[in-house]
Amino acid sequence: MITQEVITRPVIPYKKLSPNSVDEFLEIFEDVLDLDLESGMELDFMIDSKMGNNKISPTLVLAKSSDAEEIANICREVYDGTYPYKEIEDKRKVRKMIENPEHHFILFKMGNYVAGCFRCALDFEHKKGYTGGFMVRKEYQKSLDVTKAIIGSYAWMWSTYKKEILIWYCENRTAHAASQYITSVCGINTVAFFPNKDVFYDQVESDVLGVVYQESALNKYRERKTPKLIRNALDSFLHCDNLYGLGGFNLVSPELTLDYEKVSKLHSTFRKDVITDKYGYKYYQFFLSGTNSYFTFLHTPNIQNIEKTKYHVDCLEELYIYLEEFLKCMKENSIRYSEVFVSAYCEEHQQLFYEFGFRARGYLPCWSYSKIENSFEDYVVFNYFEGEIPQAELLPVGQGLLDILNLQINV
């Protein structure tokens, strides 16, 4: 007698996707998936929609040191050797990342073949996680179910580190909306726009910044102080307020008063260090001798951008000097894009960046965690760019941000 075994898989209603938080996402998927990447995670669920259920679901596996060369090869193949962040093409660097507990690569496997990968970087000190490096080999880009692959990857990341990491973020391309869409399905919202920041396939491209929170980050650990915002930062705040119900704010118009005699004296103490690594990255540090202040940033010459800017100053005059030198550096290096995140509670710093030509194009609730205060502070994204913004494909939430910022593209 022949019997037929009926295998049933959980079906996730489409309306349950795009959750409001990490907590809601995990409520949907933690019990659906066996979150064992060591043995391999099978994506044994279906989505009740037309999102690609006829596509092939890979098995997700946590990368080991021996997989470093495979990951580097995928990067070279997918981007035809043009990927601007060359450390991911270096198997030795990738191996070191895999062996570091603050980094994980997840492989998308079809049998024994690695069809793609995804990664995360964990900042335990600040309770923040970055996700990126999503790559699928060309022969699988139309057949692999990338939505389920990312859902499974996030389920493992967010469940494994739910006690340590309270905010997750990513930067998505805008030449197409695919990565924006996949991350939005998992609850990630676009909150900032980075015009002309990147170069992919030798073409200048804008990025968008997306975030998702554990509910406790916004409800329990967010700083109780009321944000103080200059007029230029208001629209970015209102976009996020519509997403997260941030509450009140104070709109301020600070009049900056500088002691130029103090500026002159401080100028004589200015120093800078520049370190260039094997991949061409330039790490800048500005400092003023005899003070505790600093201004640091990362310059990537091959894509003419500046990011990862951090600073500490004890007075406005110190920041003024740093910004003068910052703009000088931008001009000397023909910088097309630069960015800095400024405290939402320091209106004078916002105003000074504005007067130096930077503009607010994003708002980040709970961006910076203080272990001493056991709380997160909000930040405003200020950036500067040159050149015409290329065509960009955006989801409605991203287009809504550009509309409120009155940025005209795709016209």
TORTORTI-815165 format. One record per residue: x, y negated, z of N, C-alpha, C in turn; residue in three letters. Coordinates in steps of 0.001 Angstrom, whole numbers, plus 524288, in hexadecimal, padded with zeros to 5 digits. Atoms other than C-alpha are relative to their C-alpha. Example, Ala and Ser with C-alpha at 12.3 -4.5 7.8 and 13.67 -1.06 7.14 Angstrom:
8037A804A6800008300C8119481E78803847FB5080000Ala/7FCCC804A67FFC4835668042481BE47FCFE7FBBE802DASer/
***
This chain:
8034A804B0800008000080000800008036C7FB2080000Met/7FCF9804DE80075805387F2AC7FC167FD4F7FBC580325Ile/802188046A7FCF58037E7E783805B5802E87FB167FE7FThr/7FDB68051680143806087D92D80358800087FC9E804DDGln/7FF7C803527FB6380B377D0A580E2A7FF1F7FA4B7FE72Glu/801248057C80118805C87C2DF80E3B8033D7FC9A803B6Val/7FCAE8037A7FCE080FB57B8DC812BE7FD9E7FA887FFE3Ile/802448053B7FFBD809D17AC238176D8041B7FC3480203Thr/7FC64804187FE578118779FA4818EC7FCDA7FB6480212Arg/802BA804A67FE1680DAE793B5820DA7FF6E7FBFE7FB9FPro/8010380419803DF80795789308186E7FF8F7FAD4802DCVal/7FFF3805277FD8E80A8C77B1681C477FC977FC527FCC6Ile/8033D803B7802F37FFA5771A68183F803247FB1F7FE9BPro/7FD208049E801CE804EF76650810567FF187FB5680398Tyr/80143804827FCBA7FE1675CAC81961803197FFFA80514Lys/7FCD17FFD47FB43806BC7614382495805817FDFB7FF1DLys/7FACF801E780124812F075CB981D8F800527FA1D800DCLeu/7FEE8805737FEAE8191174F4481F617FE667FECC8059FSer/80159800E17FA7F818257502482E47802217FACC801EEPro/7FE7D8051A7FDE3819F57442D836DB804ED800238034FAsn/7FB7D7FFA27FC91825697495683EC380292805547FF6BSer/7FD637FAF17FFC682F4075438840967FC9E803E3802FAVal/803487FC957FCCC8261D759B284AF87FB9C802737FCC3Asp/8044B7FE008033381ABB75AF38417080201803CB7FBDDGlu/7FDB37FC82803E4823967610583721801158056080268Phe/7FEA57FB0A7FD848285D76B63840A97FB2880307801B7Leu/804E17FD4E7FEAE81A7A76E50845097FE058033A7FB5FGlu/801CE7FD46804B6817BC7724E8370D80381804987FEAEIle/7FC697FC3A8025782401779E2833B88032180363803D1Phe/7FCD07FCE07FC6B82AB877EF6840147FE0F8059E80085Glu/802277FABD7FF638218478A848413C7FF5B802DD7FAD1Asp/8009C7FDA28052F820C278CD08329480510802897FE38Val/7FAED7FE3F801E982F5878EBC8306180329802B580443Leu/7FC2C7FD987FC908395F797AA83682805077FCE27FF56Asp/7FBC2803D78009A843CE78D588390C805558026F80138Leu/7FB167FD397FF3B84F577968C8381B803497FF697FB0FAsp/7FCC5800E98049C859347910F82E8E804C68038B7FFD7Leu/7FB887FC767FFF7863D579A6C832D67FED1804D27FCADGlu/8018F7FB598030385C777A61282D3C7FD8F7FE877FAC7Ser/8029A801C2804BE8557E79E04822E97FA427FEE6800FFGly/80573801757FF3084879796D28236F7FCE7800AF7FAF6Met/8037F7FF638047583DEC79B6D81A297FB9F7FBFE80077Glu/8040E8040E8000083418790FD816547FABD802827FED6Leu/804C17FCE5800BC82848799B78181A7FB207FCE48016AAsp/804D6802EF7FF6781D9078F918172A7FE967FDA57FABDPhe/801D480282804CC815867890B80CAF7FD987FABB80158Met/802698051C7FF51810CD77B2080AF07FB3C7FFB97FC7DIle/804F380009802D7802B37798E806D77FF9A7FB097FCB5Asp/7FFF78048C8038280550770077FBB780299801AB7FAF2Ser/7FD477FEE9804E680BBF76EF77EE6A805BE7FE5080079Lys/7FABE801D87FEFC8191176C547F47080439803E87FE67Met/7FBF87FC83801E58202E777737EE05800028055280285Gly/800297FADA7FD8D81B7D783F27F48A80168804627FC36Asn/7FE687FC15803C881E9778B087E7EE805EF800207FF52Asn/7FA54800218007382CDE7877A7E96B80274803F3803BCLys/7FD287FC157FCFC83736790167EF92801B07FDB580538Ile/7FE4B801B27FAD28398A78EF27FE2A8054D8025A8013BSer/7FAE37FDD37FE99847D47903F8020480007801FD8059EPro/7FEED7FEA57FA8F84CF57966480E77803D47FBFB8021EThr/7FC94803F07FDBC8531678C4081769803EE8029A803ACLeu/7FBCA7FDA67FCEC8602478FD581D79803AA7FBB4801DEVal/7FC4E803C97FDDC8692478811826568056C801207FDC8Leu/7FAE77FF4A8027E8760F785D181F658043B8014E80401Ala/7FB5A7FEB37FCF28829878BA5824CD804C47FD937FD5DLys/7FB37802498021E890887871C822B780141802217FA9CSer/7FECE7FD7780505891F1790B7817837FCA27FDF07FB85Ser/803768022E8040F886FB7898981030801B87FAA17FE1DAsp/7FE6D805628012A88E8677CB780F54801147FF387FA2EAla/7FEB8800988058E893A677EFB8018A7FB10800147FCB0Glu/804EA7FFB9802E788602782907FCBB7FD227FACA80039Glu/802A58050C7FF5F8805F775E78022A802B97FBD17FCC1Ile/7FD13803CC8031C88B3C76DD67FBF17FEFC800C67FA2BAla/801107FEE180584888D1774A47EEE57FA8E7FE2C7FE6DAsn/80552801D08012487A2E771DA7EFA07FFFB7FA217FF25Ile/7FFCF805B48007B87D167636A7F1A1802527FE5E7FAC5Cys/7FD9280157804FE8862B762E17E5E47FC6C8014B7FB6EArg/803617FE538045287C8C76A577DD527FB387FC7E7FF70Glu/804E6803008002E87046762B87E0F6800F47FA7F7FDF2Val/7FEF68056E80180876917555D7DF028041E7FF887FBB4Tyr/7FC39800128045587FAA759207D3CB8051C7FD5880188Asp/7FB11802387FE3488B577550B7DBFD7FFE47FA3480120Gly/80065805AA7FF2E88614747397DDF27FE307FE8280574Thr/801F98013C7FAC68818E748547EC2D803C07FC3F802B1Tyr/7FC71804127FE06886E773C057F2A7802828013D80543Pro/7FDF97FED27FAC2889217420F8001D80351804EC7FF9DTyr/7FC967FBCA801C7894D474A6F7FC86801518040C8042BLys/7FEC37FC2E7FBF38968E75103809B97FCA2804EB7FF84Glu/803747FB6E8008C88B05759F880662801D58037B7FB87Ile/7FDAD7FCC280415892BD75ED17FA8E80500802AC801E0Glu/7FB297FDED7FDCA89E277626F8036A7FEAA80484803B2Asp/801807FB697FCE189C9E7704C808B08026F7FFE08056DLys/7FD81800427FAD28A63476D9A813CF7FD017FC53803A6Arg/8031C8039D7FCDA89E58761E7818857FABC802628015FLys/805107FD7D7FEFD8918976956817288009D804358042EVal/7FF117FBF27FC118975C7748581F068006F7FD9A80576Arg/7FF83802A27FAF189B1676B1D829F67FAB37FE24801F4Lys/8053A801BD7FE7D88D43765A5829D77FCC78049C80208Met/802FB7FB607FE5B8875E7734382ACD801B9801C48056DIle/7FDEA7FE417FAFD8902E7765E836537FF0E7FC1880465Glu/801338040F7FC2988C22769C383D347FA538009A801CAAsn/805667FF3D7FE2D8800076B87845E77FC607FB667FED4Pro/80341804828015887B4975E12841917FE45800177FA47Glu/8017B7FF848058A8798C762A7833767FDF6805857FEF1His/801F47FAE9801C68719D76D8E82D3C7FEA67FF9E7FA33His/801C87FF608056286FD6771D881F277FC47804A17FFD8Phe/803BE7FBC5800CD8640377A1481B658002B801857FA40Ile/7FFC67FE0C8055C865187829180F457FAA8801F27FE3FLeu/804B17FDE180270859CA785A080619801B9804B77FCC6Phe/7FDFA7FB508028D85C5C793AC802237FBBE802F17FD09Lys/803407FC94803278564479BE27F766802EC805337FFA9Met/7FCD57FB4A7FF9085AFE7A9747FAF3805537FE868023AGly/7FABA8016C7FE49869B47A7D97FC0F801ED7FAF27FD8BAsn/7FE67804B0802E2869F679BC87F36C7FE3F7FB1C802EETyr/8013F804ED7FD5C86A7578E1B7F97B7FDFA7FC217FBEDVal/8027B80362803E1860F07858F7F1D4800547FA3E80177Ala/7FFC68057A7FE558627C779347F9F3801577FF9A805B9Gly/7FEA9800CF7FA818651177324807277FDC27FADE80203Cys/801FF804927FD3886118768DD81107803467FF8E804F0Phe/7FCC08006D7FB53868147635781CE97FDCE7FC0C803D9Arg/80154803EB7FC158668F75BBE82973804E17FE9780323Cys/7FBD7801E17FC9686FBB753A2831EC7FD6E7FE0E804FCAla/80287800F57FAF886CA8752628405C803357FC358034BLeu/7FD98803C57FC7886FCE746B6848F67FD81800C48055DAsp/802537FE9C7FAF886D3774C728565C800067FB71803D1Phe/7FF8E804657FC5A871CA7404985D9F7FB767FC367FF6BGlu/8042E803C7801088675F737EA857297FAD3802977FE97His/804DD7FD12800C985D02742A28559E7FDC17FF4C7FA7FLys/80196801358055885CB67409A846F48024A804077FC41Lys/7FE3D7FC32803D785D9A74A1583B8A7FF467FE0C7FA77Gly/8002D8017B8058C86086747AB82D257FF59804F07FCB8Tyr/8008C7FBA6803A685C17750BD8223A8010E7FE167FA7DThr/7FEBB8018F8055B861027508681448802DA8045A7FD2BGly/7FD117FC29803038696A7573F80A267FC9C8043C7FDA8Gly/803A57FC3C8024C85D8575DDD804198016F800D47FA45Phe/7FE497FED9805568625F7649B7F7C67FE18805627FE51Met/801BC7FB068024285CCA76F4A7EF0B802918009A7FAADVal/7FD717FF03805098642E7755E7E3CE7FC217FF5D7FB84Arg/80354801918045A85F0C7716C7D68F7FC608045C7FE29Lys/8033E7FBBD8020485A1777EE27D2AD7FB678014980383Glu/8044E7FEF77FC5F8513677F077DEA77FCB07FB2080125Tyr/802B4804D97FE9684C81770F27DECE7FA377FFFB7FE85Gln/8057F7FFC98018883FBC774377D7F67FD16804AC80247Lys/802907FB397FE3283D24781777DE118001B800B4805E8Ser/7FF8F7FF4D7FA5E84167780697EC5F7FC127FC8D802DCLeu/803D7803017FD008371977C037F62B802E47FC94803ECAsp/7FCC98037A7FCB983EB67707F7FB8E7FCDE7FDDA8049FVal/80337801FB7FBAF8334776BBA803CE80030803BF8049CThr/7FFD27FC2B7FBC4832D47785080BA4805828008980235Lys/7FA997FFAE7FE26841AF7789480C5E801317FBA1803DEAla/7FF0D8046A7FC73841F576B1B812937FCB08008C804EDIle/8034D7FF137FB5F8367D76E3E81B90802AB803D5803B0Ile/7FD5F7FC257FCC583DBC77A4682058804F27FDDC8028EGly/7FB35802517FDE784A66772B9822037FEC57FC578047FSer/80172803A67FBD6843DC76800829E77FDCF802E9804BETyr/802327FD007FB9F83C7D771F983214804618021380379Ala/7FB997FE037FCE98496B778118362F802D37FB8F802D2Trp/7FD28804617FDA78505576B0E838787FCFB7FD9E80488Met/8030D802F07FC2D845577647F83FC87FE7F8034B804B6Trp/801267FC8B7FBA2842067704C84816804EB801178033ASer/7FB257FEAB7FD5285010773CC84B54801EA7FB8B8036BThr/7FDD2804837FD338537A7660584FB37FBD47FC538021BTyr/80438803777FE3E8467E76100854CD8010E7FD9580554Lys/7FEAB8024F7FAF284C5875E9186247804457FBDF7FF77Lys/7FB7D80377800898586A7578D85D427FF187FB737FC3AGlu/80098803E580429853DA74FF1851327FA547FE207FFD2Ile/80550802317FFC984823746B5851C97FE867FCE17FB26Leu/80121802C7804E18495973F79844D780342802687FBA4Ile/7FD617FDE8804A184CBB744FB8376D7FF5E7FC277FB85Trp/80058803AA8046384FD673CEC82B5F802BF802427FB3BTyr/7FD8E7FE71804E8853AF73E9581D377FFF17FB647FC45Cys/80009803D380436856EF73668811587FE8C802D97FB02Glu/801F27FD73804B284F68739ED80516801187FCCC7FB2BAsn/7FF29802938050F85257736E57F6F17FAD67FDC97FDF5Arg/804AE8024B8025C848F972EB07EED47FFE5800867FA0CThr/800457FEFA805A784C8F732CF7E0F27FB63803897FED9Ala/804C17FCD680032841C073C9E7E3867FDD4800248058AHis/802878000E7FADF8382273E387EEB07FFD18055F8028DAla/8007A7FA9E7FE2483A1A74CD57F0C48019E80095805B8Ala/7FE2C7FF5A7FA9F8423674C1E7FD357FCB67FCD5803D2Ser/80387803117FCA68398074151802A37FB0C8031E80126Gln/804DA7FD157FF6282DA3749E68005C800B0804A0803B0Tyr/7FF247FB557FCCA8336C7562180671800A67FE87805B5Ile/7FF398018D7FA90837DD74EF0812A87FB057FDAB80254Thr/804E18023E7FDF882ADE747CC813D27FC368044D801A3Ser/803357FB847FE92823F9754FE8142680139801C880598Val/7FE477FE727FABD82BC97577B8209C7FF447FBB28040DCys/8012C8042D7FC4B827D274A79826BF803BE7FB6D7FFF0Gly/7FC258043A8003D83324741AC822D17FDBB7FB647FD01Ile/80212804CB8025D82F227339A81FC98045A7FC5E7FE32Asn/7FC49803EB801EE8366572978817A97FF787FB0280329Thr/80026804B07FCB383A2C71E0082055803ED7FBDB7FE5AVal/7FC28803DF801B38455971728819288016B800F87FA51Ala/7FE847FFC780582849CB7142180B56805997FE1A7FF73Phe/7FA7A80136800CE858157142A8071E800EB7FF007FA31Phe/7FF8680108805A0858AF70D517F9CA8059F8008E7FE07Pro/7FAF57FF5D802B0863EA711977F0FC804468024480382Asn/7FC167FE097FC5586A9A718F87FC048037F804387FDB4Lys/7FD387FB3B8017086EB4725697F520801398004B7FA36Asp/7FEDC7FEB1805748742B72AE27E8857FF9B805EA7FF72Val/800857FA6C8012B86FAB738217E37980021800C77FA1FPhe/7FF3D7FF11805968736F73DC07D648801E77FB057FD4DTyr/7FD87804C9801F987B25731267D45A7FC1D7FB937FF0BAsp/803F38040D8009386EB9728F17D52E7FEB77FD9F80557Gln/80176802A57FB2786BB771EB57DF8F7FA60801548015BVal/8052D7FE487FE4C85FEF722B67E7A57FEE07FDED8057CGlu/8019D801A27FAC58584171DDB7F3617FE80804BF8033DSer/801A37FBE47FC63855617261C7FF657FBB17FDED8038EAsp/8039D8016F7FBCE84A9A7262B8098E8017180322804DCVal/7FEF47FD6D7FB0684C4A72984817E67FAEB8020180246Leu/804A57FDAE7FDA484289732DD81E0080124801DE80580Gly/7FF597FE497FA95840637363682C597FB498032D801C4Val/804357FD497FD4A8386473F6A834BF801AC80082805B3Val/7FED5800377FA6E8377773F76843987FD6780467802FCTyr/802F37FD487FC04834637482D84ED67FCA17FBED802C3Gln/803AF803B97FDB0828BA741EC855868024A7FD4E804CAGlu/7FDCB802527FB3D8307E73FAA86200803A27FB777FEC6Ser/7FC808044D8015E83A17736D185AD77FD057FADA7FFDFAla/80319804C18008182F8872CF0857957FCC67FEDA804E0Leu/803BE800CF7FBB38268172F0C8633C802807FFA980562Asn/7FD9A7FFC67FAD182FE17316886E6D805247FD0980059Lys/7FAB2802127FF9483D9A72CE686B24800F07FAF07FD07Tyr/7FF3E804F1802D383B7C720FB86275800717FB7E803DEArg/7FF1D8048E7FCAA840927147D868C37FAFE7FCD980099Glu/804E9802C37FEE68358470D0C86F4F8003F7FA327FEC4Arg/7FF95805808016C83ACF6FFB786B9F7FD1B7FEF07FADBLys/802BB80185804CB8333B6F86E86137803F67FE407FBE9Thr/7FC5C801B48040C83AAB6F712854507FF907FA267FEE8Pro/7FFB9805818018483EF66E94C850CA801EB7FFD37FA60Lys/7FEE27FF8E8058A83EA66E7BE842207FFF87FABE7FD4BLeu/8004080491803568422C6DD1B8389C7FC05801117FBB5Ile/804237FF79803EE838606DA8C82DCF8016B803F67FBC9Arg/7FE657FC7D804228405E6E232823D87FF77805B980181Asn/800627FA907FE3583F7E6EE8A82C407FA63801B980109Ala/805557FEC97FE71830E46EDD582EBF7FD62804047FC79Leu/802BA7FC798039682C216F4CE82286801CA805AC800ADAsp/7FDFF7FAB67FF16834F97007B825017FD9D8024F804F3Ser/8026F7FE357FB2882FA87015A832DC7FA4B801777FF0FPhe/805887FEFE800E4821957009C82E2D7FF25805167FD00Leu/8005C7FB08802D3823F470BDF824BA8005580490803D1His/7FF647FBC37FC2B828A771470830007FB9F7FFFA80407Cys/80453800557FC4481E1770F87839157FB2C802BF7FDC7Asp/804657FD5780283814217147C82F4780090805F080050Asn/7FEFF7FA617FFB981A97721E982FF97FFD38021880590Leu/7FF1D7FDED7FAC481D55722F883E7E7FD547FCF980467Tyr/8029D802F67FBE681533718D2845BD803D27FDFC80419Gly/7FBB7801A17FC93820FD7120584B9C7FE667FC0D80422Leu/801BD803C37FC108196670798852D4801E17FA777FEE7Gly/7FEEE8058E8008D81D106F97F85562805897FEBF7FE4BGly/7FAE78021680177828686F147850A17FFDB7FA20800DAPhe/7FF8B805AE7FFB982D3E6E35A8522A8029A7FE0A7FB07Asn/7FDC68025F804AF82F6D6DB71845C3802EF7FB19801A1Leu/7FCB98043D7FE0683AAC6D2178481C802E07FD567FB87Val/7FCEE80305803CD842306C795840BA804B37FDAD802D2Ser/7FB91801E07FCEC84F4E6C68D8478E8032A7FBD27FD28Pro/7FC748040380214857806BA5F8456E805758014E801EFGlu/7FACC7FE3B7FE8D865856BECA8452B8039C7FB5D8010BLeu/7FC3A804097FE8F86F726B63884C0E805378029580107Thr/7FAD17FDB37FF8387DBC6B9B684A72803E27FC0680219Leu/7FBB1803287FE178897C6B464851B68048C800C47FC35Asp/7FC267FF428041C8928E6B22284629805997FF86801F0Tyr/7FACD800067FDA889E186AF1884ECE801578057F801EEGlu/7FF3C7FA9E7FE4989C566BCA1854AC800D8803947FB56Lys/7FF5A7FCF5804C989AF46C249846FB805967FF837FE01Val/7FAB7800FB801EB8A7D16BC12843238040E802EE8033ESer/7FC517FD3F7FC8D8AEE76C1BA84EEA7FFAF805E57FF35Lys/800AD7FA61800BC8A9276CF3484CCD8023E801D77FAC9Leu/7FDF57FE91805228AD386CF1583E7E805AC801B980052His/7FA6B7FEC77FF9F8BB6A6CF8084288800FC8055480271Ser/7FF667FADC7FD7B8B8F96DC37849E37FDDB804717FCACThr/802677FBFB803518B2736E36683E8A80416803DE7FDFDPhe/7FCBB7FBD1802188B86F6F06E83AB97FC88803F77FD39Arg/802FF7FBC6802878B4406FB73831CE80383804A67FEE9Lys/7FD6B7FB21801708B80D7098E82FAA7FCDD802917FBA6Asp/8028E7FD188043E8B504711578234B802AF805397FF72Val/7FDF57FAB2800AD8B6A972003822677FD43802797FB4DIle/8021F7FD648049A8B4D77271681564800FE805DA8007AThr/7FF377FA5D7FF7D8B27A735B8815E6800CA802887FAA5Asp/7FEB67FD28804C78B5307403C80BA67FBA37FFE57FBF8Lys/804658002F803A28A79373EAF805A97FF047FA7D7FDEATyr/8007580557801E38A95B73020803597FCC87FC6B8036EGly/802F8803487FC6B8A0B572B5B80E80803AF7FC36802D0Tyr/7FCF7803E17FD1B8A59971EEF814F37FD157FE87804FALys/8024C801277FAE98A2E471D31823748024F7FAE380202Tyr/7FE4C805357FE4F8A38470EF8827AF7FEBA7FF35805C3Tyr/8010E801CB7FAAF8A4C1709D283579801E67FA698008BGln/7FEAC805637FEAB8A4586FB5B8388A8000D7FF8A805F0Phe/800218010F7FA688A7C06F6C48461F8028F7FAC08011EPhe/7FDDB805007FE378AB6E6EA6984D968034180119804D8Leu/7FC7E7FEDB7FBAA8B72A6EBB38566F7FE3F7FD33804F5Ser/8017F802507FB038B4076E960864B57FA318003580120Gly/805A87FF6F7FF228A5886EC968632D7FE8E805C37FFB6Thr/802037FAA38006889D456F8EF863F17FCD8800DF7FB05Asn/803597FFB38049E896BD6F643856EF80297803277FB9FSer/7FE0F7FD3680498897F76FE1C84A677FBD07FFD47FBC6Tyr/8038A7FFBD8047F891DC6FF6083CE480247804207FC63Phe/7FDE57FBB48031F8939D70C37835897FC358017E7FBA6Thr/803597FE448045088E9F7118A828A180303803B07FC75Phe/7FDD87FC41803C1890DC71BA781E0C7FF3F7FDEA7FA7ALeu/80031801B6805758942E7178B8102C80115804B27FC7EHis/7FF4D7FBCA803CC8925F721728052B8011B7FD857FAB0Thr/7FE9C802EE804C1899DC71B917F9977FD91802047FB07Pro/801DC7FDF1805028950A724E47EF087FA3F7FEC47FEFBAsn/80562801B5800F2886EF720637F11A7FF157FA68801E2Ile/800228059B7FEC588A1A712837F5A77FBF47FEA38042CGln/803A48014F7FBD18823F712F980229802A08000480557Asn/7FE4D8002C7FA90883E371074810AD7FB66801BE8035BIle/804137FE207FC8387C40717B281B1D802698016D80545Glu/7FE497FE697FAC687D1C71CEE8290F802987FB7E802F4Lys/7FDFC8049F7FD5587F7170F2B82E107FE4B80002805B8Thr/80118800567FA6A8806470E1683CD18030A7FB6D8023DLys/7FD2F804647FDB2883FB702878452E7FE527FF23805A1Tyr/8012E801E27FAB9884776FD1E852EF802997FAB98009BHis/7FDCF8052D7FEFF886536EED2856497FDDC7FDF58052BVal/801A9802737FB1D885726E6C3862A27FDF17FA827FF33Asp/80216805398011E881E96DA0385BFF7FF197FF7B7FA2CCys/80164800C88057E87C876D4E184F27804C07FE647FCBFLeu/7FB54801AE802D48898D6CED384B868032D804AA7FE1DGlu/7FD297FB52801A288FE16DC4984B207FD62802887FB46Glu/802C97FDB68046A885516E17384219800AE7FCA97FB21Leu/7FF418039A80468886DA6D5668396D80537801247FD47Tyr/7FAE07FEDC80245895546D855837717FFE6805387FD21Ile/800477FAE080281892A76E687834897FCFF7FFCE7FADFTyr/803118004B804D2888596E30B82A7C802E77FD097FBBBLeu/7FCBA802A0803E88917B6D97E823C6803D1803DB7FD8BGlu/7FC2C7FC38801F489BA76E4368229D7FD47804757FD10Glu/8030C7FBE280297891496EE3381ECE7FEB67FE617FA73Phe/80144801DA8053B88CC76E5FE81355804DD7FF7C7FCA2Leu/7FB1D8004F802E989ADF6E3A880F698018C805647FDFALys/7FECC7FA9D8018A89D056F25F80F367FC58801D67FBAFCys/803C47FE81804058909F6F4698074A801797FDA97FAB6Met/7FE8B80296804E1895356EA8E7FD25804F3802567FDBALys/7FB057FDDE801D68A3026F0037FC567FF588056A7FDA1Glu/800C57FAA6801CC89DC06FDC77FA137FB6C8009B7FC3DAsn/8045C7FFED803C9892B06FA1B7F0AA7FB9680382801E6Ser/804007FCC17FD9C888AD700077F9DE7FAAB7FEE37FD92Ile/80535800788025487B7C702A87F3887FBBB8006A8042AArg/803E87FF2C7FBF387470706CD80009802B28006080550Tyr/7FE297FF507FA9C876A67056680EB67FB547FFAC803A5Ser/8045D7FFC67FC5186E36707B881A9E801F47FFAB80596Glu/7FEF4800157FA6986DC570583829337FAD280064802D7Val/804B07FF817FCC7863DF7093183396800AF7FC6D804BDPhe/7FF9D804177FC098611A6FE1083D1C7FBAF800C88040CVal/803C67FF3F7FBCA85A4D6FECA84A477FB1A7FCC27FF2ASer/80502802B68007C84BE26FB4D849DA7FF017FC578049AAla/800AC803557FB6484DCC6F43B856D8803F07FB888000DTyr/7FBF68040F8003F858D66EB368526F7FEFE7FC867FB41Cys/801B4803448045F852B46E0AE84A0A804557FC997FDC0Glu/7FBC080346801F985F006D86A84912803778030A7FC3DGlu/7FCE87FCDA80398866886E385842D07FD09800D07FAE4His/803237FF83804C285B626E5E483940800687FB0E7FCB2Gln/7FFDB804FB802D485B6F6D77B835AD805557FF0D7FD81Gln/7FACB800ED8022886A236D702833C1800F7803797FB42Leu/7FF837FCAD8049D86A0A6E2BB82AA87FCC27FDD47FB78Phe/80352802548040B85EE66DC448234D802C77FB5C7FD72Tyr/7FD63804A28021F866B06CFB0821CC804E4801667FCEBGlu/7FB8E7FE2D8030D8721A6D78381C847FE4B803097FB2EPhe/801DA7FDC0804E4869786DCD7811917FD8E8055C80052Gly/802827FAE27FF63864506E9908172C7FA197FF56800ABPhe/805AE800397FF90855CA6ECB7816AC7FDEC804FE80283Arg/802647FB847FD5C84D2D6F58D81EEA7FCDA8032B7FC11Ala/802D87FC888039E8487370144817107FEB28052E8029AArg/801897FB507FD35844B570AE98219C7FFEC7FF12805DAGly/8005C800417FA468414170CFE82FD88004F8058880218Tyr/7FF047FACE7FDEE845C07186F838247FEA980046805C3Leu/801467FF217FA7683E6571B58844B68039D8042C8024EPro/7FCF77FBF97FD298469C722BC84EB7804EE801AB7FD18Cys/7FB657FE9D80319852F47221F84684804D48010180356Trp/7FB387FF9B7FCEE85D24720A38512E7FEC58019D8059ESer/801057FDF87FABF85D2C728B185DB68044B7FE63803BETyr/7FC56801517FBD286398723E786A3A7FF88804188044DSer/800067FC157FBDE8676372EAB873A67FF637FD6980555Lys/8004F802CB7FAFB868CB724B087E917FA647FE7A80138Ile/80568801C67FF4085B1A71F3F87C9F7FC0C804697FF29Glu/803747FBA68016D8557C72C4C878007FB547FE107FCCFAsn/80421802298035084DEF7250D86D808022E7FEDE7FA93Ser/7FEAF8014F8055D84DCC7223785EE97FEA87FA447FEE9Phe/8011B80554801BC84EB2714908591C7FEC47FFF67FA30Glu/8014E800C980580848A47103284C3F804477FCD47FD52Asp/7FC37802FA803198514670AEB841667FD827FE407FAE0Tyr/801AE802038050E84F36702E98351280446801317FC07Val/7FC457FEED80434855AD7072582850800B17FB047FCCAVal/7FEA18045E8037485C856FBB6821AD803BF802087FBDDPhe/7FC477FE888040C863186FDBF8149D8009E7FBB77FBEDAsn/7FE89803AB80422869226F67D8093980112803327FB1ETyr/7FED27FD2A804C9869A46FA9A7FB18800B87FC347FB84Phe/7FF56802F2804D086D9D6F5B67EDCD7FE25803467FB6BGlu/8019D7FD51804B9868826F90F7E04B7FA2B800E97FFC4Gly/805897FECC800D285B616FCB07DAAB7FEBA8055380254Glu/8019B7FB077FDAC85422707507E20A7FDD8803877FBB0Ile/801ED7FC798041E8522B713157D9167FA8F8020A80139Pro/805207FD9A7FF518454571A057D72180023803BF804A1Gln/8003E7FCA77FB66840F5721297E3657FAAE802A580051Ala/804DD7FD1C7FF08836D772BBE7E5B07FF3680052805E0Glu/80107800537FA6983094729D57F2F67FAB38025480154Leu/8050E7FE637FDEE825E6730217FAF17FCFD7FB23801AFLeu/80306804917FE4D81ABA7271A7FF22802327FD47804D4Pro/7FDEC802767FB4482116724E580C87804CC7FCB77FEAFVal/7FB71802FD801A182DAD7207C805E67FE847FB4E7FCC7Gly/801CF8046A8031F8268F718107FC117FD777FBE68037CGln/80252803A47FC4D81F0071225807558040E7FCAD802B7Gly/7FBC5803037FD9C82BC170E2680DB8802007FBDD7FC42Leu/7FE14803CC803CB8309A707B98013A7FC0D7FBA57FF0ELeu/80404803F3800CD8239A700CB7FF7D7FFFA7FBFB80462Asp/80025803A77FB9E823D46FB0A80D23804FA7FCBD80042Ile/7FB20802F6800458320B6F70D80B0B8002D7FC6B7FB43Leu/8005380326804B982DFC6F0D27FE23804AD800F17FC6BAsn/7FBC77FE89803888389F6F82E7F6C47FD9C801E27FAE3Leu/802377FEC08050F835576F8B77E85C803A8803A07FCFAGln/7FD267FC638035C83A67704EB7E1757FC01802FD7FCD1Ile/803737FCF280377834E070DD97D6FD7FC177FC867FD30Asn/803938039F802A382EE0701E27D095800E3800397FA24Val/
***
